[in-house]
Each structure stands twice: as structure tokens, then as C-alpha cells.
Amino acid sequence: QVQLVESGGGSVQAGGSLRLSCEASLPIASTLYCMGWFRQAPGKEREAVATFYTVARTQYYADSVQGRFTISRDIVTKTLFLQMNSLKPEDTGMYFCAADMTISCLQAAVALRGSGFSSWGQGTQVSVSS
């Protein structure tokens, strides 16, 4: 079973930056093929922010964050990061880390589809004020 723990959320003014982290605990000899960040604003549906295919280290972004956010993963610690720059009030929400251990998750990662990720963290809150 995979456990994901997010950290790094907080409150910032528009134009500011935050860096989210996601630490994963998984069974020995297991591999996470896909990881990603998703967010949910109050009263809205969950949406994808960015995903990461670990085998090729390829990244996929929602149009709304392209050029402002960067998803990355530390090779040694396997921690997933989301560097968020030029934050906007509309970036406000609960940010969730997600992961999947099936290699077929690539399709979900490319499509930025949350239903293709089987493990989820509890989330970290990001608030951006104008």
C-alpha cells in the first residue's frame, strides 16, 4: 500500500511562490510509475495540475499552470515536488499528491486524468490573496 504525505502549502500574495512536497512510502521492491498533483477549490471539482511519468521523467501540465508551475521528482529520495511561481488567486485550493504503481498509468498521466491514479494523500492547502 502506498502512503503519500504532502507538505509546503501556505498563504501567499498574488505573484508569490510556493514549493509543495510529496513523500511516498511504498512496499519494498515496488515502483511508482506515475505521480501527480491535483487540486480542488471550494465548490469546484478536482482538477489536474501536473503529472509525472517516472520511467521517462516526462511531465504533463494543465494549460492553466503551464509556464508557471514545475513538477519534478528527486532521483534519490523519490520525493515529488511542485514549484509554483507567479501564483494567482485562482490557484487557491487543496492540493493533493497522487500516485500509481501500474505502468498503464501513463495514459492517465498524459490525459491528466485523476481516475487513473490509485493512491492519494490528504492534501495541503494553498491560499493566494490578491
C-alpha positions as CSV (number, residue, x, y, z in Angstrom):
1,Q,0.0,0.0,0.0
2,V,1.3,3.4,-0.9
3,Q,1.1,6.3,1.6
4,L,1.6,9.9,0.4
5,V,2.2,12.9,2.6
6,E,2.1,16.4,1.2
7,S,3.7,19.5,2.8
8,G,4.6,23.0,1.8
9,G,1.2,24.7,1.5
10,G,0.5,28.1,2.9
11,S,-0.8,31.6,2.3
12,V,0.9,34.0,-0.2
13,Q,0.1,37.1,-2.1
14,A,-0.5,37.0,-5.8
15,G,2.8,36.8,-7.7
16,G,4.4,34.9,-4.9
17,S,5.8,31.3,-4.9
18,L,5.4,28.1,-3.0
19,R,7.0,24.7,-3.3
20,L,5.0,21.6,-2.4
21,S,6.5,18.3,-1.5
22,C,5.1,14.8,-1.5
23,E,6.8,12.0,0.3
24,A,5.9,8.5,-0.7
25,S,6.1,5.3,1.4
26,L,5.5,2.1,-0.5
27,P,6.2,-1.6,-0.2
28,I,9.7,-2.9,-0.7
29,A,10.5,-3.5,-4.4
30,S,7.5,-1.6,-5.6
31,T,7.7,1.1,-8.2
32,L,5.6,4.2,-8.6
33,Y,5.2,4.7,-12.4
34,C,3.1,7.8,-12.2
35,M,2.8,10.7,-9.8
36,G,0.9,13.9,-10.0
37,W,-0.6,17.0,-8.4
38,F,-4.3,17.7,-8.4
39,R,-6.2,20.5,-6.7
40,Q,-9.7,21.3,-5.6
41,A,-11.1,24.7,-4.9
42,P,-14.2,25.2,-2.6
43,G,-17.3,24.3,-4.5
44,K,-15.4,23.1,-7.6
45,E,-14.5,19.7,-8.9
46,R,-11.0,18.3,-8.5
47,E,-8.7,19.2,-11.4
48,A,-5.3,18.1,-12.6
49,V,-2.4,20.4,-12.1
50,A,0.6,18.4,-13.4
51,T,1.6,14.8,-13.7
52,F,5.0,12.9,-13.9
53,Y,5.8,9.6,-15.6
54,T,8.7,8.3,-13.6
55,V,10.2,5.9,-16.2
56,A,10.9,8.6,-18.8
57,R,10.7,11.5,-16.3
58,T,8.2,13.2,-18.6
59,Q,5.9,15.9,-17.3
60,Y,2.4,17.0,-18.3
61,Y,0.7,20.2,-17.3
62,A,-2.7,21.8,-17.2
63,D,-3.0,24.8,-19.5
64,S,-3.8,27.0,-16.6
65,V,-0.4,26.4,-14.9
66,Q,1.9,25.8,-18.0
67,G,4.9,28.1,-17.7
68,R,4.3,28.9,-14.0
69,F,4.5,25.6,-12.3
70,T,7.1,22.9,-12.5
71,I,6.7,19.3,-11.4
72,S,9.8,17.3,-10.5
73,R,11.0,14.3,-8.6
74,D,14.2,13.8,-6.7
75,I,16.0,10.7,-8.0
76,V,17.5,9.8,-4.7
77,T,14.7,10.4,-2.2
78,K,11.8,9.8,-4.7
79,T,10.1,12.9,-3.3
80,L,7.7,14.7,-5.7
81,F,7.8,18.5,-5.9
82,L,5.6,21.2,-7.3
83,Q,7.3,24.5,-7.7
84,M,4.6,27.2,-8.1
85,N,5.6,30.6,-9.3
86,S,3.6,33.7,-10.2
87,L,0.7,32.4,-8.2
88,K,-2.8,33.8,-8.8
89,P,-5.9,33.9,-6.6
90,E,-7.4,31.3,-8.8
91,D,-4.7,28.8,-7.8
92,T,-6.2,28.7,-4.3
93,G,-7.3,25.2,-3.2
94,M,-6.4,22.0,-1.6
95,Y,-3.5,20.4,-3.4
96,F,-3.3,16.6,-3.5
97,C,-0.5,14.3,-4.4
98,A,-1.4,11.1,-6.3
99,A,0.4,8.1,-7.5
100,D,0.0,4.8,-9.2
101,M,2.1,1.6,-9.4
102,T,0.7,0.2,-12.7
103,I,2.7,1.0,-15.8
104,S,-0.5,1.6,-17.7
105,C,-1.0,4.8,-15.7
106,L,0.9,6.6,-18.5
107,Q,-2.4,7.2,-20.4
108,A,-3.9,8.8,-17.3
109,A,-0.8,10.9,-16.8
110,V,-0.8,12.2,-20.4
111,A,-4.5,12.9,-20.2
112,L,-4.2,14.5,-16.8
113,R,-6.9,12.1,-15.6
114,G,-7.2,11.7,-11.8
115,S,-9.2,8.5,-12.1
116,G,-6.1,6.7,-13.3
117,F,-4.2,7.2,-10.0
118,S,-5.0,4.8,-7.2
119,S,-3.3,6.4,-4.2
120,W,-3.9,9.8,-2.8
121,G,-2.6,12.0,0.0
122,Q,-4.6,14.0,2.5
123,G,-3.8,17.3,0.8
124,T,-2.1,20.6,1.7
125,Q,-3.9,24.0,1.5
126,V,-2.7,26.7,-0.8
127,S,-4.3,30.2,-0.4
128,V,-3.4,33.1,-2.7
129,S,-4.7,36.6,-1.9
130,S,-5.0,39.4,-4.4
